[in-house]
Amino acid sequence: MVALRPGARCTADGVIAYCQGRMTHFKRPASVVFVEALPKGGTGKALKTALRSRYGGAVGVAGAPS
């Protein structure tokens, strides 16, 4: 999941290309989904469970509900 700042532009290929030079092959994203905003809890941290339930099956994340 990628939440862009207002006015920022990026493509999924651009994100993956950026990660190729900085991450090992098994940590690189296979796909990228752009969202308006990440769901956050009371402490301001991203709610990973909400992201997995909302988008996990759509992008083929390992261990995501089908």
Secondary structure, DSSP 8 states (H G I E B T S, - for coil): -EE--TT----HHHHHHHHHTTS-TTTS-S---EES---B-TTS-B-HHHHHHHHHHHHT-TT---
